[in-house]
Amino acid sequence: MSPKLFDSEQVQDFLIGVLESSQIPPSMREVAQCLGYDRRTIFQHFPDLCQAISANYLSYRRGLFLENLAQSCREVQQICAKLYHDGVYPSEARVSKLMTKPGYLRYKQVRTMLQQAQSHFSVSPSLNDC
């Protein structure tokens, strides 16, 4: 099989289209697969466009992560409030079983939210009197 000729103009137009698109930003790996070229080959010809595409993708992924982190914090608050209302201590095991994404407990913000909820539980006079 002979190597595919690199159509510089077509690749450049595609890369510019990706940058101008309002859709979810793809990774450079996905872009390279669409084009049928190796990422390194594309990067050698258009480093600035490739870096811009990668930056958009990383920014998008970071935004998703932050949204998921905030959602997990809200979820921990809600779960702890329900457990508190039921008179049950919001242990990490109990909370994680009820979370949509229990793996997010490994992040400092979510763990801090859980610890705050646990400390509120332990200082409540009505529940400590039991």
Backbone as XML, in Angstrom:
<?xml version="1.0"?>
<chain id="A" units="angstrom">
  <residue number="1" name="MET">
    <atom name="N" x="0.854" y="-1.187" z="0.000"/>
    <atom name="CA" x="0.000" y="0.000" z="0.000"/>
    <atom name="C" x="0.893" y="1.241" z="0.000"/>
  </residue>
  <residue number="2" name="SER">
    <atom name="N" x="0.668" y="2.131" z="-0.914"/>
    <atom name="CA" x="1.486" y="3.341" z="-1.002"/>
    <atom name="C" x="0.998" y="4.368" z="0.009"/>
  </residue>
  <residue number="3" name="PRO">
    <atom name="N" x="1.920" y="5.205" z="0.498"/>
    <atom name="CA" x="1.524" y="6.215" z="1.477"/>
    <atom name="C" x="0.547" y="7.222" z="0.866"/>
  </residue>
  <residue number="4" name="LYS">
    <atom name="N" x="-0.350" y="7.711" z="1.690"/>
    <atom name="CA" x="-1.348" y="8.685" z="1.267"/>
    <atom name="C" x="-0.671" y="10.041" z="1.079"/>
  </residue>
  <residue number="5" name="LEU">
    <atom name="N" x="-0.971" y="10.697" z="-0.034"/>
    <atom name="CA" x="-0.426" y="12.033" z="-0.262"/>
    <atom name="C" x="-1.093" y="13.021" z="0.689"/>
  </residue>
  <residue number="6" name="PHE">
    <atom name="N" x="-0.299" y="13.932" z="1.201"/>
    <atom name="CA" x="-0.793" y="14.918" z="2.163"/>
    <atom name="C" x="-1.389" y="16.091" z="1.407"/>
  </residue>
  <residue number="7" name="ASP">
    <atom name="N" x="-2.691" y="16.259" z="1.520"/>
    <atom name="CA" x="-3.390" y="17.366" z="0.866"/>
    <atom name="C" x="-3.424" y="18.543" z="1.840"/>
  </residue>
  <residue number="8" name="SER">
    <atom name="N" x="-2.401" y="19.362" z="1.773"/>
    <atom name="CA" x="-2.198" y="20.454" z="2.718"/>
    <atom name="C" x="-3.386" y="21.416" z="2.761"/>
  </residue>
  <residue number="9" name="GLU">
    <atom name="N" x="-3.895" y="21.774" z="1.613"/>
    <atom name="CA" x="-4.999" y="22.742" z="1.559"/>
    <atom name="C" x="-6.267" y="22.173" z="2.180"/>
  </residue>
  <residue number="10" name="GLN">
    <atom name="N" x="-6.558" y="20.924" z="1.879"/>
    <atom name="CA" x="-7.748" y="20.281" z="2.441"/>
    <atom name="C" x="-7.625" y="20.162" z="3.958"/>
  </residue>
  <residue number="11" name="VAL">
    <atom name="N" x="-6.450" y="19.769" z="4.434"/>
    <atom name="CA" x="-6.232" y="19.623" z="5.865"/>
    <atom name="C" x="-6.368" y="20.966" z="6.564"/>
  </residue>
  <residue number="12" name="GLN">
    <atom name="N" x="-5.762" y="22.005" z="6.000"/>
    <atom name="CA" x="-5.834" y="23.334" z="6.596"/>
    <atom name="C" x="-7.287" y="23.809" z="6.667"/>
  </residue>
  <residue number="13" name="ASP">
    <atom name="N" x="-8.028" y="23.629" z="5.585"/>
    <atom name="CA" x="-9.438" y="24.036" z="5.580"/>
    <atom name="C" x="-10.237" y="23.285" z="6.650"/>
  </residue>
  <residue number="14" name="PHE">
    <atom name="N" x="-9.946" y="21.994" z="6.795"/>
    <atom name="CA" x="-10.638" y="21.191" z="7.797"/>
    <atom name="C" x="-10.315" y="21.675" z="9.208"/>
  </residue>
  <residue number="15" name="LEU">
    <atom name="N" x="-9.035" y="21.946" z="9.464"/>
    <atom name="CA" x="-8.609" y="22.412" z="10.786"/>
    <atom name="C" x="-9.259" y="23.756" z="11.131"/>
  </residue>
  <residue number="16" name="ILE">
    <atom name="N" x="-9.293" y="24.646" z="10.166"/>
    <atom name="CA" x="-9.932" y="25.952" z="10.379"/>
    <atom name="C" x="-11.428" y="25.759" z="10.651"/>
  </residue>
  <residue number="17" name="GLY">
    <atom name="N" x="-12.055" y="24.847" z="9.921"/>
    <atom name="CA" x="-13.469" y="24.545" z="10.138"/>
    <atom name="C" x="-13.732" y="24.016" z="11.541"/>
  </residue>
  <residue number="18" name="VAL">
    <atom name="N" x="-12.824" y="23.180" z="12.033"/>
    <atom name="CA" x="-12.958" y="22.649" z="13.385"/>
    <atom name="C" x="-12.886" y="23.789" z="14.396"/>
  </residue>
  <residue number="19" name="LEU">
    <atom name="N" x="-11.961" y="24.709" z="14.194"/>
    <atom name="CA" x="-11.813" y="25.833" z="15.125"/>
    <atom name="C" x="-13.005" y="26.775" z="15.097"/>
  </residue>
  <residue number="20" name="GLU">
    <atom name="N" x="-13.613" y="26.935" z="13.941"/>
    <atom name="CA" x="-14.734" y="27.859" z="13.800"/>
    <atom name="C" x="-16.068" y="27.223" z="14.160"/>
  </residue>
  <residue number="21" name="SER">
    <atom name="N" x="-16.086" y="25.921" z="14.331"/>
    <atom name="CA" x="-17.317" y="25.192" z="14.616"/>
    <atom name="C" x="-17.837" y="25.514" z="16.014"/>
  </residue>
  <residue number="22" name="SER">
    <atom name="N" x="-19.156" y="25.519" z="16.144"/>
    <atom name="CA" x="-19.766" y="25.764" z="17.449"/>
    <atom name="C" x="-20.138" y="24.447" z="18.127"/>
  </residue>
  <residue number="23" name="GLN">
    <atom name="N" x="-19.735" y="23.337" z="17.545"/>
    <atom name="CA" x="-20.018" y="22.035" z="18.140"/>
    <atom name="C" x="-19.014" y="21.723" z="19.234"/>
  </residue>
  <residue number="24" name="ILE">
    <atom name="N" x="-19.224" y="20.601" z="19.906"/>
    <atom name="CA" x="-18.302" y="20.155" z="20.952"/>
    <atom name="C" x="-16.921" y="19.994" z="20.330"/>
  </residue>
  <residue number="25" name="PRO">
    <atom name="N" x="-15.902" y="20.626" z="20.920"/>
    <atom name="CA" x="-14.564" y="20.558" z="20.325"/>
    <atom name="C" x="-13.984" y="19.141" z="20.374"/>
  </residue>
  <residue number="26" name="PRO">
    <atom name="N" x="-13.497" y="18.649" z="19.242"/>
    <atom name="CA" x="-12.877" y="17.328" z="19.216"/>
    <atom name="C" x="-11.413" y="17.402" z="19.652"/>
  </residue>
  <residue number="27" name="SER">
    <atom name="N" x="-10.861" y="16.250" z="20.018"/>
    <atom name="CA" x="-9.434" y="16.182" z="20.322"/>
    <atom name="C" x="-8.665" y="16.111" z="19.007"/>
  </residue>
  <residue number="28" name="MET">
    <atom name="N" x="-7.377" y="16.375" z="19.052"/>
    <atom name="CA" x="-6.560" y="16.269" z="17.840"/>
    <atom name="C" x="-6.515" y="14.827" z="17.349"/>
  </residue>
  <residue number="29" name="ARG">
    <atom name="N" x="-6.613" y="13.882" z="18.245"/>
    <atom name="CA" x="-6.647" y="12.469" z="17.844"/>
    <atom name="C" x="-7.879" y="12.210" z="16.980"/>
  </residue>
  <residue number="30" name="GLU">
    <atom name="N" x="-9.029" y="12.743" z="17.408"/>
    <atom name="CA" x="-10.262" y="12.578" z="16.636"/>
    <atom name="C" x="-10.176" y="13.286" z="15.294"/>
  </residue>
  <residue number="31" name="VAL">
    <atom name="N" x="-9.593" y="14.472" z="15.290"/>
    <atom name="CA" x="-9.434" y="15.227" z="14.042"/>
    <atom name="C" x="-8.551" y="14.445" z="13.070"/>
  </residue>
  <residue number="32" name="ALA">
    <atom name="N" x="-7.438" y="13.925" z="13.575"/>
    <atom name="CA" x="-6.517" y="13.168" z="12.731"/>
    <atom name="C" x="-7.195" y="11.925" z="12.167"/>
  </residue>
  <residue number="33" name="GLN">
    <atom name="N" x="-8.015" y="11.261" z="12.976"/>
    <atom name="CA" x="-8.738" y="10.081" z="12.491"/>
    <atom name="C" x="-9.697" y="10.453" z="11.372"/>
  </residue>
  <residue number="34" name="CYS">
    <atom name="N" x="-10.397" y="11.574" z="11.533"/>
    <atom name="CA" x="-11.323" y="12.037" z="10.490"/>
    <atom name="C" x="-10.591" y="12.303" z="9.179"/>
  </residue>
  <residue number="35" name="LEU">
    <atom name="N" x="-9.430" y="12.896" z="9.307"/>
    <atom name="CA" x="-8.654" y="13.252" z="8.118"/>
    <atom name="C" x="-7.898" y="12.059" z="7.523"/>
  </residue>
  <residue number="36" name="GLY">
    <atom name="N" x="-7.650" y="11.056" z="8.341"/>
    <atom name="CA" x="-6.919" y="9.890" z="7.858"/>
    <atom name="C" x="-5.410" y="10.091" z="7.836"/>
  </residue>
  <residue number="37" name="TYR">
    <atom name="N" x="-4.915" y="11.029" z="8.645"/>
    <atom name="CA" x="-3.481" y="11.286" z="8.743"/>
    <atom name="C" x="-3.038" y="11.103" z="10.192"/>
  </residue>
  <residue number="38" name="ASP">
    <atom name="N" x="-1.751" y="10.893" z="10.365"/>
    <atom name="CA" x="-1.181" y="10.810" z="11.703"/>
    <atom name="C" x="-1.149" y="12.217" z="12.311"/>
  </residue>
  <residue number="39" name="ARG">
    <atom name="N" x="-1.397" y="12.286" z="13.620"/>
    <atom name="CA" x="-1.378" y="13.595" z="14.306"/>
    <atom name="C" x="-0.058" y="14.322" z="14.111"/>
  </residue>
  <residue number="40" name="ARG">
    <atom name="N" x="1.025" y="13.587" z="14.195"/>
    <atom name="CA" x="2.347" y="14.222" z="14.072"/>
    <atom name="C" x="2.537" y="14.848" z="12.695"/>
  </residue>
  <residue number="41" name="THR">
    <atom name="N" x="2.024" y="14.200" z="11.675"/>
    <atom name="CA" x="2.134" y="14.750" z="10.320"/>
    <atom name="C" x="1.370" y="16.065" z="10.221"/>
  </residue>
  <residue number="42" name="ILE">
    <atom name="N" x="0.164" y="16.068" z="10.755"/>
    <atom name="CA" x="-0.652" y="17.290" z="10.724"/>
    <atom name="C" x="0.030" y="18.384" z="11.537"/>
  </residue>
  <residue number="43" name="PHE">
    <atom name="N" x="0.543" y="18.019" z="12.713"/>
    <atom name="CA" x="1.200" y="18.995" z="13.575"/>
    <atom name="C" x="2.437" y="19.595" z="12.901"/>
  </residue>
  <residue number="44" name="GLN">
    <atom name="N" x="3.185" y="18.797" z="12.166"/>
    <atom name="CA" x="4.380" y="19.316" z="11.472"/>
    <atom name="C" x="4.016" y="20.411" z="10.481"/>
  </residue>
  <residue number="45" name="HIS">
    <atom name="N" x="2.865" y="20.272" z="9.840"/>
    <atom name="CA" x="2.453" y="21.257" z="8.835"/>
    <atom name="C" x="1.695" y="22.446" z="9.437"/>
  </residue>
  <residue number="46" name="PHE">
    <atom name="N" x="0.925" y="22.191" z="10.491"/>
    <atom name="CA" x="0.066" y="23.242" z="11.056"/>
    <atom name="C" x="0.126" y="23.245" z="12.587"/>
  </residue>
  <residue number="47" name="PRO">
    <atom name="N" x="1.276" y="23.552" z="13.156"/>
    <atom name="CA" x="1.395" y="23.491" z="14.624"/>
    <atom name="C" x="0.464" y="24.462" z="15.353"/>
  </residue>
  <residue number="48" name="ASP">
    <atom name="N" x="0.302" y="25.668" z="14.821"/>
    <atom name="CA" x="-0.550" y="26.653" z="15.499"/>
    <atom name="C" x="-2.013" y="26.223" z="15.522"/>
  </residue>
  <residue number="49" name="LEU">
    <atom name="N" x="-2.503" y="25.717" z="14.395"/>
    <atom name="CA" x="-3.894" y="25.262" z="14.340"/>
    <atom name="C" x="-4.104" y="24.061" z="15.256"/>
  </residue>
  <residue number="50" name="CYS">
    <atom name="N" x="-3.141" y="23.147" z="15.256"/>
    <atom name="CA" x="-3.241" y="21.965" z="16.124"/>
    <atom name="C" x="-3.237" y="22.363" z="17.594"/>
  </residue>
  <residue number="51" name="GLN">
    <atom name="N" x="-2.394" y="23.290" z="17.956"/>
    <atom name="CA" x="-2.342" y="23.740" z="19.348"/>
    <atom name="C" x="-3.648" y="24.430" z="19.746"/>
  </residue>
  <residue number="52" name="ALA">
    <atom name="N" x="-4.216" y="25.190" z="18.833"/>
    <atom name="CA" x="-5.480" y="25.870" z="19.118"/>
    <atom name="C" x="-6.613" y="24.854" z="19.297"/>
  </residue>
  <residue number="53" name="ILE">
    <atom name="N" x="-6.635" y="23.828" z="18.453"/>
    <atom name="CA" x="-7.656" y="22.779" z="18.571"/>
    <atom name="C" x="-7.492" y="22.049" z="19.899"/>
  </residue>
  <residue number="54" name="SER">
    <atom name="N" x="-6.256" y="21.721" z="20.249"/>
    <atom name="CA" x="-5.989" y="21.039" z="21.520"/>
    <atom name="C" x="-6.380" y="21.913" z="22.704"/>
  </residue>
  <residue number="55" name="ALA">
    <atom name="N" x="-6.094" y="23.196" z="22.635"/>
    <atom name="CA" x="-6.448" y="24.120" z="23.722"/>
    <atom name="C" x="-7.963" y="24.200" z="23.884"/>
  </residue>
  <residue number="56" name="ASN">
    <atom name="N" x="-8.700" y="24.254" z="22.769"/>
    <atom name="CA" x="-10.169" y="24.279" z="22.834"/>
    <atom name="C" x="-10.703" y="23.009" z="23.481"/>
  </residue>
  <residue number="57" name="TYR">
    <atom name="N" x="-10.125" y="21.885" z="23.085"/>
    <atom name="CA" x="-10.562" y="20.604" z="23.623"/>
    <atom name="C" x="-10.285" y="20.528" z="25.117"/>
  </residue>
  <residue number="58" name="LEU">
    <atom name="N" x="-9.089" y="20.930" z="25.537"/>
    <atom name="CA" x="-8.738" y="20.895" z="26.959"/>
    <atom name="C" x="-9.612" y="21.839" z="27.777"/>
  </residue>
  <residue number="59" name="SER">
    <atom name="N" x="-9.900" y="23.006" z="27.220"/>
    <atom name="CA" x="-10.769" y="23.965" z="27.895"/>
    <atom name="C" x="-12.175" y="23.387" z="28.067"/>
  </residue>
  <residue number="60" name="TYR">
    <atom name="N" x="-12.670" y="22.754" z="27.033"/>
    <atom name="CA" x="-13.991" y="22.128" z="27.088"/>
    <atom name="C" x="-14.015" y="21.027" z="28.146"/>
  </residue>
  <residue number="61" name="ARG">
    <atom name="N" x="-12.999" y="20.179" z="28.146"/>
    <atom name="CA" x="-12.919" y="19.074" z="29.114"/>
    <atom name="C" x="-12.816" y="19.610" z="30.546"/>
  </residue>
  <residue number="62" name="ARG">
    <atom name="N" x="-12.054" y="20.680" z="30.725"/>
    <atom name="CA" x="-11.912" y="21.295" z="32.047"/>
    <atom name="C" x="-13.263" y="21.828" z="32.532"/>
  </residue>
  <residue number="63" name="GLY">
    <atom name="N" x="-14.008" y="22.450" z="31.624"/>
    <atom name="CA" x="-15.335" y="22.952" z="31.958"/>
    <atom name="C" x="-16.277" y="21.832" z="32.377"/>
  </residue>
  <residue number="64" name="LEU">
    <atom name="N" x="-16.236" y="20.717" z="31.656"/>
    <atom name="CA" x="-17.059" y="19.563" z="32.013"/>
    <atom name="C" x="-16.690" y="19.039" z="33.396"/>
  </residue>
  <residue number="65" name="PHE">
    <atom name="N" x="-15.392" y="18.955" z="33.647"/>
    <atom name="CA" x="-14.919" y="18.479" z="34.945"/>
    <atom name="C" x="-15.428" y="19.378" z="36.069"/>
  </residue>
  <residue number="66" name="LEU">
    <atom name="N" x="-15.311" y="20.693" z="35.876"/>
    <atom name="CA" x="-15.756" y="21.630" z="36.913"/>
    <atom name="C" x="-17.269" y="21.543" z="37.134"/>
  </residue>
  <residue number="67" name="GLU">
    <atom name="N" x="-18.033" y="21.350" z="36.066"/>
    <atom name="CA" x="-19.478" y="21.173" z="36.200"/>
    <atom name="C" x="-19.790" y="19.912" z="37.002"/>
  </residue>
  <residue number="68" name="ASN">
    <atom name="N" x="-19.093" y="18.815" z="36.677"/>
    <atom name="CA" x="-19.306" y="17.556" z="37.390"/>
    <atom name="C" x="-18.902" y="17.674" z="38.860"/>
  </residue>
  <residue number="69" name="LEU">
    <atom name="N" x="-17.843" y="18.422" z="39.109"/>
    <atom name="CA" x="-17.384" y="18.634" z="40.484"/>
    <atom name="C" x="-18.443" y="19.403" z="41.276"/>
  </residue>
  <residue number="70" name="ALA">
    <atom name="N" x="-18.966" y="20.469" z="40.692"/>
    <atom name="CA" x="-20.003" y="21.266" z="41.353"/>
    <atom name="C" x="-21.266" y="20.429" z="41.568"/>
  </residue>
  <residue number="71" name="GLN">
    <atom name="N" x="-21.628" y="19.626" z="40.580"/>
    <atom name="CA" x="-22.805" y="18.762" z="40.702"/>
    <atom name="C" x="-22.601" y="17.754" z="41.825"/>
  </residue>
  <residue number="72" name="SER">
    <atom name="N" x="-21.409" y="17.204" z="41.939"/>
    <atom name="CA" x="-21.123" y="16.238" z="43.006"/>
    <atom name="C" x="-21.204" y="16.901" z="44.375"/>
  </residue>
  <residue number="73" name="CYS">
    <atom name="N" x="-20.729" y="18.132" z="44.487"/>
    <atom name="CA" x="-20.834" y="18.863" z="45.759"/>
    <atom name="C" x="-22.295" y="19.077" z="46.138"/>
  </residue>
  <residue number="74" name="ARG">
    <atom name="N" x="-23.115" y="19.480" z="45.170"/>
    <atom name="CA" x="-24.550" y="19.675" z="45.436"/>
    <atom name="C" x="-25.204" y="18.342" z="45.827"/>
  </residue>
  <residue number="75" name="GLU">
    <atom name="N" x="-24.799" y="17.299" z="45.135"/>
    <atom name="CA" x="-25.366" y="15.984" z="45.405"/>
    <atom name="C" x="-25.012" y="15.512" z="46.818"/>
  </residue>
  <residue number="76" name="VAL">
    <atom name="N" x="-23.763" y="15.730" z="47.234"/>
    <atom name="CA" x="-23.346" y="15.361" z="48.589"/>
    <atom name="C" x="-24.182" y="16.125" z="49.614"/>
  </residue>
  <residue number="77" name="GLN">
    <atom name="N" x="-24.401" y="17.405" z="49.381"/>
    <atom name="CA" x="-25.226" y="18.202" z="50.293"/>
    <atom name="C" x="-26.631" y="17.621" z="50.405"/>
  </residue>
  <residue number="78" name="GLN">
    <atom name="N" x="-27.221" y="17.286" z="49.263"/>
    <atom name="CA" x="-28.581" y="16.757" z="49.257"/>
    <atom name="C" x="-28.656" y="15.398" z="49.946"/>
  </residue>
  <residue number="79" name="ILE">
    <atom name="N" x="-27.702" y="14.539" z="49.657"/>
    <atom name="CA" x="-27.677" y="13.206" z="50.261"/>
    <atom name="C" x="-27.505" y="13.319" z="51.772"/>
  </residue>
  <residue number="80" name="CYS">
    <atom name="N" x="-26.573" y="14.165" z="52.191"/>
    <atom name="CA" x="-26.339" y="14.340" z="53.626"/>
    <atom name="C" x="-27.567" y="14.917" z="54.320"/>
  </residue>
  <residue number="81" name="ALA">
    <atom name="N" x="-28.238" y="15.844" z="53.670"/>
    <atom name="CA" x="-29.451" y="16.430" z="54.250"/>
    <atom name="C" x="-30.525" y="15.356" z="54.430"/>
  </residue>
  <residue number="82" name="LYS">
    <atom name="N" x="-30.655" y="14.484" z="53.437"/>
    <atom name="CA" x="-31.648" y="13.409" z="53.540"/>
    <atom name="C" x="-31.269" y="12.442" z="54.650"/>
  </residue>
  <residue number="83" name="LEU">
    <atom name="N" x="-30.015" y="12.040" z="54.704"/>
    <atom name="CA" x="-29.569" y="11.131" z="55.755"/>
    <atom name="C" x="-29.752" y="11.781" z="57.132"/>
  </residue>
  <residue number="84" name="TYR">
    <atom name="N" x="-29.405" y="13.054" z="57.224"/>
    <atom name="CA" x="-29.562" y="13.815" z="58.470"/>
    <atom name="C" x="-31.030" y="13.817" z="58.893"/>
  </residue>
  <residue number="85" name="HIS">
    <atom name="N" x="-31.897" y="14.079" z="57.924"/>
    <atom name="CA" x="-33.339" y="14.102" z="58.187"/>
    <atom name="C" x="-33.829" y="12.746" z="58.685"/>
  </residue>
  <residue number="86" name="ASP">
    <atom name="N" x="-33.247" y="11.668" z="58.147"/>
    <atom name="CA" x="-33.625" y="10.312" z="58.548"/>
    <atom name="C" x="-32.947" y="9.874" z="59.844"/>
  </residue>
  <residue number="87" name="GLY">
    <atom name="N" x="-32.082" y="10.737" z="60.403"/>
    <atom name="CA" x="-31.394" y="10.413" z="61.641"/>
    <atom name="C" x="-30.234" y="9.453" z="61.463"/>
  </residue>
  <residue number="88" name="VAL">
    <atom name="N" x="-29.688" y="9.402" z="60.243"/>
    <atom name="CA" x="-28.586" y="8.489" z="59.934"/>
    <atom name="C" x="-27.322" y="9.305" z="59.698"/>
  </residue>
  <residue number="89" name="TYR">
    <atom name="N" x="-26.222" y="8.853" z="60.306"/>
    <atom name="CA" x="-24.952" y="9.556" z="60.124"/>
    <atom name="C" x="-24.507" y="9.435" z="58.667"/>
  </residue>
  <residue number="90" name="PRO">
    <atom name="N" x="-24.115" y="10.547" z="58.047"/>
    <atom name="CA" x="-23.708" y="10.526" z="56.629"/>
    <atom name="C" x="-22.254" y="10.060" z="56.462"/>
  </residue>
  <residue number="91" name="SER">
    <atom name="N" x="-22.036" y="8.776" z="56.662"/>
    <atom name="CA" x="-20.683" y="8.240" z="56.506"/>
    <atom name="C" x="-20.302" y="8.262" z="55.029"/>
  </residue>
  <residue number="92" name="GLU">
    <atom name="N" x="-19.003" y="8.191" z="54.772"/>
    <atom name="CA" x="-18.529" y="8.192" z="53.384"/>
    <atom name="C" x="-19.129" y="7.019" z="52.610"/>
  </residue>
  <residue number="93" name="ALA">
    <atom name="N" x="-19.205" y="5.860" z="53.243"/>
    <atom name="CA" x="-19.749" y="4.678" z="52.569"/>
    <atom name="C" x="-21.220" y="4.873" z="52.198"/>
  </residue>
  <residue number="94" name="ARG">
    <atom name="N" x="-22.003" y="5.413" z="53.142"/>
    <atom name="CA" x="-23.428" y="5.641" z="52.859"/>
    <atom name="C" x="-23.621" y="6.664" z="51.752"/>
  </residue>
  <residue number="95" name="VAL">
    <atom name="N" x="-22.869" y="7.748" z="51.849"/>
    <atom name="CA" x="-23.000" y="8.815" z="50.851"/>
    <atom name="C" x="-22.555" y="8.317" z="49.478"/>
  </residue>
  <residue number="96" name="SER">
    <atom name="N" x="-21.445" y="7.616" z="49.422"/>
    <atom name="CA" x="-20.931" y="7.171" z="48.120"/>
    <atom name="C" x="-21.884" y="6.190" z="47.442"/>
  </residue>
  <residue number="97" name="LYS">
    <atom name="N" x="-22.590" y="5.369" z="48.232"/>
    <atom name="CA" x="-23.561" y="4.434" z="47.649"/>
    <atom name="C" x="-24.712" y="5.162" z="46.963"/>
  </residue>
  <residue number="98" name="LEU">
    <atom name="N" x="-25.006" y="6.370" z="47.438"/>
    <atom name="CA" x="-26.135" y="7.123" z="46.895"/>
    <atom name="C" x="-25.736" y="8.126" z="45.809"/>
  </residue>
  <residue number="99" name="MET">
    <atom name="N" x="-24.431" y="8.309" z="45.628"/>
    <atom name="CA" x="-23.958" y="9.294" z="44.640"/>
    <atom name="C" x="-24.021" y="8.754" z="43.215"/>
  </residue>
  <residue number="100" name="THR">
    <atom name="N" x="-24.264" y="9.658" z="42.276"/>
    <atom name="CA" x="-24.241" y="9.308" z="40.861"/>
    <atom name="C" x="-22.828" y="8.965" z="40.425"/>
  </residue>
  <residue number="101" name="LYS">
    <atom name="N" x="-21.857" y="9.753" z="40.885"/>
    <atom name="CA" x="-20.451" y="9.548" z="40.540"/>
    <atom name="C" x="-19.630" y="9.492" z="41.826"/>
  </residue>
  <residue number="102" name="PRO">
    <atom name="N" x="-19.630" y="8.344" z="42.502"/>
    <atom name="CA" x="-18.940" y="8.254" z="43.787"/>
    <atom name="C" x="-17.436" y="8.487" z="43.696"/>
  </residue>
  <residue number="103" name="GLY">
    <atom name="N" x="-16.856" y="8.297" z="42.548"/>
    <atom name="CA" x="-15.421" y="8.530" z="42.376"/>
    <atom name="C" x="-15.027" y="9.976" z="42.626"/>
  </residue>
  <residue number="104" name="TYR">
    <atom name="N" x="-15.985" y="10.886" z="42.555"/>
    <atom name="CA" x="-15.680" y="12.296" z="42.769"/>
    <atom name="C" x="-15.386" y="12.612" z="44.238"/>
  </residue>
  <residue number="105" name="LEU">
    <atom name="N" x="-15.620" y="11.653" z="45.122"/>
    <atom name="CA" x="-15.258" y="11.854" z="46.528"/>
    <atom name="C" x="-13.743" y="11.968" z="46.700"/>
  </residue>
  <residue number="106" name="ARG">
    <atom name="N" x="-12.989" y="11.587" z="45.694"/>
    <atom name="CA" x="-11.532" y="11.691" z="45.808"/>
    <atom name="C" x="-11.048" y="13.134" z="45.628"/>
  </residue>
  <residue number="107" name="TYR">
    <atom name="N" x="-11.921" y="14.013" z="45.180"/>
    <atom name="CA" x="-11.524" y="15.406" z="44.974"/>
    <atom name="C" x="-11.770" y="16.218" z="46.243"/>
  </residue>
  <residue number="108" name="LYS">
    <atom name="N" x="-10.857" y="17.113" z="46.500"/>
    <atom name="CA" x="-10.837" y="17.873" z="47.748"/>
    <atom name="C" x="-12.156" y="18.612" z="48.008"/>
  </residue>
  <residue number="109" name="GLN">
    <atom name="N" x="-12.704" y="19.265" z="46.998"/>
    <atom name="CA" x="-13.921" y="20.055" z="47.188"/>
    <atom name="C" x="-15.098" y="19.182" z="47.634"/>
  </residue>
  <residue number="110" name="VAL">
    <atom name="N" x="-15.228" y="18.012" z="47.018"/>
    <atom name="CA" x="-16.340" y="17.129" z="47.345"/>
    <atom name="C" x="-16.141" y="16.526" z="48.740"/>
  </residue>
  <residue number="111" name="ARG">
    <atom name="N" x="-14.913" y="16.128" z="49.026"/>
    <atom name="CA" x="-14.599" y="15.571" z="50.343"/>
    <atom name="C" x="-14.818" y="16.624" z="51.440"/>
  </residue>
  <residue number="112" name="THR">
    <atom name="N" x="-14.444" y="17.869" z="51.164"/>
    <atom name="CA" x="-14.664" y="18.954" z="52.121"/>
    <atom name="C" x="-16.158" y="19.147" z="52.375"/>
  </residue>
  <residue number="113" name="MET">
    <atom name="N" x="-16.949" y="19.070" z="51.320"/>
    <atom name="CA" x="-18.403" y="19.194" z="51.459"/>
    <atom name="C" x="-18.941" y="18.084" z="52.363"/>
  </residue>
  <residue number="114" name="LEU">
    <atom name="N" x="-18.454" y="16.865" z="52.176"/>
    <atom name="CA" x="-18.876" y="15.745" z="53.018"/>
    <atom name="C" x="-18.457" y="15.958" z="54.470"/>
  </residue>
  <residue number="115" name="GLN">
    <atom name="N" x="-17.225" y="16.398" z="54.671"/>
    <atom name="CA" x="-16.731" y="16.620" z="56.040"/>
    <atom name="C" x="-17.526" y="17.723" z="56.740"/>
  </residue>
  <residue number="116" name="GLN">
    <atom name="N" x="-17.897" y="18.760" z="56.008"/>
    <atom name="CA" x="-18.721" y="19.823" z="56.595"/>
    <atom name="C" x="-20.083" y="19.285" z="57.003"/>
  </residue>
  <residue number="117" name="ALA">
    <atom name="N" x="-20.664" y="18.464" z="56.140"/>
    <atom name="CA" x="-21.966" y="17.881" z="56.454"/>
    <atom name="C" x="-21.864" y="16.957" z="57.663"/>
  </residue>
  <residue number="118" name="GLN">
    <atom name="N" x="-20.796" y="16.205" z="57.745"/>
    <atom name="CA" x="-20.599" y="15.310" z="58.885"/>
    <atom name="C" x="-20.432" y="16.100" z="60.185"/>
  </residue>
  <residue number="119" name="SER">
    <atom name="N" x="-19.719" y="17.223" z="60.112"/>
    <atom name="CA" x="-19.525" y="18.021" z="61.325"/>
    <atom name="C" x="-20.836" y="18.657" z="61.782"/>
  </residue>
  <residue number="120" name="HIS">
    <atom name="N" x="-21.694" y="19.025" z="60.847"/>
    <atom name="CA" x="-23.008" y="19.565" z="61.217"/>
    <atom name="C" x="-23.853" y="18.492" z="61.885"/>
  </residue>
  <residue number="121" name="PHE">
    <atom name="N" x="-23.714" y="17.264" z="61.439"/>
    <atom name="CA" x="-24.473" y="16.161" z="62.020"/>
    <atom name="C" x="-24.068" y="15.944" z="63.471"/>
  </residue>
  <residue number="122" name="SER">
    <atom name="N" x="-22.773" y="15.988" z="63.730"/>
    <atom name="CA" x="-22.289" y="15.662" z="65.073"/>
    <atom name="C" x="-22.591" y="16.757" z="66.099"/>
  </residue>
  <residue number="123" name="VAL">
    <atom name="N" x="-22.855" y="17.988" z="65.658"/>
    <atom name="CA" x="-23.120" y="19.061" z="66.620"/>
    <atom name="C" x="-24.599" y="19.303" z="66.844"/>
  </residue>
  <residue number="124" name="SER">
    <atom name="N" x="-25.451" y="18.559" z="66.143"/>
    <atom name="CA" x="-26.887" y="18.755" z="66.301"/>
    <atom name="C" x="-27.353" y="18.206" z="67.648"/>
  </residue>
  <residue number="125" name="PRO">
    <atom name="N" x="-27.884" y="19.059" z="68.528"/>
    <atom name="CA" x="-28.265" y="18.602" z="69.868"/>
    <atom name="C" x="-29.423" y="17.601" z="69.826"/>
  </residue>
  <residue number="126" name="SER">
    <atom name="N" x="-30.363" y="17.746" z="68.895"/>
    <atom name="CA" x="-31.519" y="16.859" z="68.897"/>
    <atom name="C" x="-31.137" y="15.424" z="68.542"/>
  </residue>
  <residue number="127" name="LEU">
    <atom name="N" x="-30.149" y="15.251" z="67.686"/>
    <atom name="CA" x="-29.743" y="13.912" z="67.290"/>
    <atom name="C" x="-28.743" y="13.323" z="68.266"/>
  </residue>
  <residue number="128" name="ASN">
    <atom name="N" x="-27.965" y="14.162" z="68.950"/>
    <atom name="CA" x="-26.995" y="13.648" z="69.902"/>
    <atom name="C" x="-27.648" y="13.205" z="71.206"/>
  </residue>
  <residue number="129" name="ASP">
    <atom name="N" x="-28.883" y="13.655" z="71.442"/>
    <atom name="CA" x="-29.586" y="13.285" z="72.661"/>
    <atom name="C" x="-30.112" y="11.859" z="72.602"/>
  </residue>
  <residue number="130" name="CYS">
    <atom name="N" x="-30.136" y="11.242" z="71.437"/>
    <atom name="CA" x="-30.695" y="9.883" z="71.273"/>
    <atom name="C" x="-29.896" y="8.848" z="72.034"/>
  </residue>
</chain>
